[in-house]
Amino acid sequence: MSKYLILSEPIKNMPWQDRELGSKAPVWRYAFNPIVKRNPVEGIARIFNSAVVSWKDGTFIGVFRAETVATLPHLRVGRSDDGIHWIFEDHQLQMVDESGKSWNPYYAYDPRVIKIDNVYYVVWCTEAHGPAIGVAKTTDFKTFVRIENPFIPFNRNGVLFPRKINGMYKILSRASDNGHTPFGDIFLSESPDLVYWGKHRHVMERGGNGWWQGLKIGGGPAPIETSIGWLMLYHGVANTCNGYVYSMGAAILDINEPSKVKYRCKNYILTPEMPYEETGFVPNVVFPCATLHDPLTGRIAIYYGAADSYVALAFTTVDILVDYIIENHESVGRDSELGK
């Protein structure tokens, strides 16, 4: 039985691979990565930075970032029996507004999918006179109803929490600019209805003692509710003499006031080291967007984009990861305070 409990629905048929005997890595890669390679569908050059959730009868469904051979990003639905081998629809995900009229974004990338009260919300970076956060909802992954953007530009890395907290929806985001943002902290906002957003709070700042997150940070998958707090995976970016390097980090937020950081790991938990992470359309990128997590076993599967070219998979357990975060905790700035 796990020392720390995951508070979510059990997942059947969850993809899994044990850690190598003798390894002390907090997160380990699937031996047969990448699970989605280049040119996976006719006319599509790359699929990466994508979101996966458990679906019906032990199957899985996801919303994937796909880029055409003209390098235009859009969203596309994929389905899988095992969470590893994927079949993608032959068309772009179509969205309508709440009156049923077509409302497709000009571009869309880096989706997250979050289930709240039997509704699945897709959150992505959209075009709204500059990059902004888009939100759509679905119950069947066939009809996607787009709702109003929560914020004005410029903003990226919108991530909803998987339930209301104190009666309010909560979303993580990172203020940005119109380009390849050379700055950024993680913020939290709340809403009673997914329309009106306020009580903006600072959650975490970039930096700390390590350079791996010195330039900017941003939310990753939907936070995982556990008995010790919200387990949050995120990406941190270093600015090197050879360009940006994206790594994966982890922290634990207060369960009732997630603008307070309880523990923050000073080390990255995964960084570009494999050829499919170091070499690609954008080299040196590990970008987490989704997790599957099972409360019965404590297992966590992490889906991440690799080098803006592939979808890859990694694994951990709640006990291994939480212990690693606590053992390597560092306090950064005012992260532990209420982020008013």
PAPABA-580618 format. One record per residue (C-alpha): z, y, x. Coordinates in steps of 0.05 Angstrom, whole numbers, padded with zeros to 5 digits, always signed. Each point is the difference from the previous one (the first is absolute). Example, Ala and Ser with C-alpha at 12.3 -4.5 7.8 and 13.67 -1.06 7.14 Angstrom:
BEGIN
+00156-00090+00246-00013+00069+00027
***
This chain:
BEGIN
+00000+00000+00000-00017+00070+00025+00054+00046+00025-00035+00059-00034-00029-00009-00069-00069+00023-00022+00004+00026-00072-00067-00017-00030-00038-00053-00037-00013-00066+00036-00070-00012+00026-00035-00067-00005-00047-00025+00053+00017+00057+00047-00039-00001+00066+00044-00018+00058+00001-00022+00072+00064-00014+00040+00018+00041+00062-00015-00036+00065+00058-00039+00028+00039+00043+00049-00031+00066-00022+00046+00058-00015-00054+00045-00030+00024+00035-00064-00070-00006-00029-00053-00051+00020-00075-00003-00013-00038-00052-00039-00033-00045+00051-00068+00004-00035-00005+00076-00006-00038+00039-00022-00003-00027-00070-00056+00048-00021-00053+00010+00054-00056+00050+00008-00059+00002-00049+00038-00042-00052-00046+00018-00058-00073+00022-00002-00003+00075+00012+00073+00004+00023+00012+00011+00074+00076-00004+00000+00059-00016-00046+00069+00021+00026+00065+00038-00019+00006-00036-00066+00052-00019-00053+00017-00070-00025+00046-00023-00056+00020-00066-00032-00041-00016-00062-00003-00056-00052+00010-00075+00011+00017+00008+00074-00062+00040+00016-00007+00068+00032-00038+00063-00015-00011+00063+00040-00032+00068+00004-00037+00007+00067-00027+00058+00040-00073-00014+00009-00050+00041+00040-00074-00003-00012-00051-00003+00055-00006+00075-00012+00074+00004+00018+00024+00024-00069+00068-00028-00019+00013-00026-00070+00047-00050-00035-00019-00070-00019+00038-00057-00034+00009-00066+00036+00029-00067-00023+00030-00059+00038+00031-00067-00015+00043+00000+00063+00006+00073+00022-00042-00014+00062-00072-00016-00023-00029+00056-00043-00057+00009-00048-00020+00072-00014-00033+00029-00061-00072+00022+00011+00013+00071-00024+00046+00059+00010+00064+00004-00040-00015+00043-00061+00050+00050-00028+00005+00038-00066+00044+00057-00023+00050-00008-00056-00054+00015-00052-00044-00056+00027-00051+00044+00037-00022-00018+00069+00042+00032+00055-00018-00031+00067+00020+00033+00065-00053+00022+00049+00037-00039+00054+00062-00044-00001+00039-00033+00056+00065-00032+00022+00023-00027-00068+00069-00026-00017+00013-00041-00063+00069+00003-00031+00024-00038-00062+00049+00039-00044+00021-00028-00068-00062-00046-00006-00048+00056+00017-00037+00001+00067-00009+00068+00031-00053+00012+00053+00016+00058+00046-00052+00022+00051-00027+00060+00039-00051+00035-00044-00045+00061+00004+00027+00061-00037-00028+00059+00038+00030-00033+00060+00038-00066+00010+00053-00011-00054+00037-00057-00033-00034-00034-00058+00034-00046-00051-00029-00049-00050+00032-00055-00043-00023-00068-00024+00028-00062-00033-00061-00045+00010-00036+00025+00063-00061+00011-00043+00015+00068-00032+00030+00052+00045+00025+00063-00034+00006+00058+00047+00058+00049-00011+00010+00070+00028+00010+00007+00074+00074+00010+00016-00011+00054+00052-00050+00052+00023-00036-00011+00066+00013-00014+00055+00039-00065-00004-00007-00073+00019+00038-00066+00001+00025+00001-00072+00046-00059-00013+00037-00012-00066+00066-00037-00002-00004-00064-00041+00050+00023-00052+00032+00063-00026+00061+00024+00037+00052+00036-00042-00051+00003-00056-00054+00033+00043-00065-00023+00032+00001+00012+00075-00058+00009+00048-00005+00006+00075-00053+00045+00030-00020+00037+00063-00025+00071-00001-00063+00007+00041-00059+00045+00013-00075-00007-00013-00014-00040+00063+00031-00054+00044+00070+00028-00009+00035+00011+00067+00069+00006-00033+00041-00029-00056+00067-00025-00027+00015-00043-00061+00023+00034-00064+00026-00024-00067-00014+00029-00069+00021-00021-00070-00027+00003-00071+00024-00020-00070-00071-00016-00024-00048-00005+00059-00028+00068-00019+00051+00053+00021+00026-00009+00071+00058+00036+00033+00066-00005+00038-00039-00009+00065+00043-00029+00055-00011-00011+00074+00009-00074+00018-00019-00011+00073-00026+00042+00057-00048-00021+00054+00026-00011+00070+00064-00031+00025+00007-00027+00070-00066-00038-00001-00070+00030+00005-00030-00052-00047+00017+00044-00061+00000+00068+00034-00061+00030-00034+00008-00019-00073+00026-00053-00047-00019-00023-00069+00022-00049-00054-00030-00070-00001+00010-00052-00055+00044+00011-00060+00073-00003+00024+00033-00068-00010+00066+00001-00039+00054-00039+00036+00075-00007-00003+00008+00047+00059-00049+00054-00024-00074+00014-00005-00037-00034+00057-00056+00048+00018-00058-00017+00047-00039+00060+00026-00051+00019+00052+00015+00044+00060-00052+00034+00043+00000+00016+00074-00046+00051+00032-00024-00030+00065-00050+00024+00053-00049-00049-00031+00011+00018-00073+00047-00019-00057+00037-00066-00003+00027-00025-00067+00060-00048-00001+00045-00029-00053+00072+00020-00008+00058-00017-00046+00060+00035-00031+00051-00011-00055+00011+00054-00052+00060+00011-00045-00009-00039-00065+00020+00057-00047-00022+00060+00042-00060-00023+00042-00006+00067+00035+00059-00024+00041-00017-00046+00058+00053-00054+00013-00034-00034+00059-00062+00016+00039-00029-00045+00053-00014+00036+00065-00052-00052+00020-00066-00014-00034-00002-00068-00033-00075-00010+00011-00048+00039+00044-00073-00010+00019-00003-00057+00050-00053-00048-00026-00075+00011+00008-00011+00011-00075+00054+00055+00001-00021+00033+00065-00075+00000-00011-00037+00022-00062-00028+00059-00038+00065+00037+00016+00035-00035+00058+00075-00012+00008+00021-00001-00073+00052-00042-00036+00006+00029-00070+00045-00036-00051-00018+00008-00074+00031-00059-00038+00052-00055+00001+00013-00063-00039+00074-00018+00000+00036-00059-00031+00074+00004-00017+00010-00075+00000-00021-00010+00073+00009+00071+00027-00071-00003+00027-00043+00062+00008-00075+00001+00011-00029+00067+00024-00072+00020-00010-00025+00052+00049-00064+00033+00021-00023-00013+00071-00043+00050+00039-00028+00027-00066-00044-00063+00000+00040-00060-00025+00056-00024-00045+00053-00038+00037+00064-00036-00019+00069-00004+00031+00066-00032-00019+00075+00010+00004+00062-00015-00040+00049+00049-00031+00056-00026+00045-00040+00005+00065-00028+00069-00015+00063+00032-00028+00042-00027+00058-00051+00027+00049+00000+00069-00032+00077+00004+00001+00004-00026+00072-00051+00052+00023+00022+00058-00045-00005+00072+00023+00018+00062-00037-00056+00051+00000+00012+00073-00019+00028+00007-00070-00029-00064-00027+00068-00026-00023+00013+00061-00043-00022+00015-00071-00069+00029+00012+00006+00064-00041
***
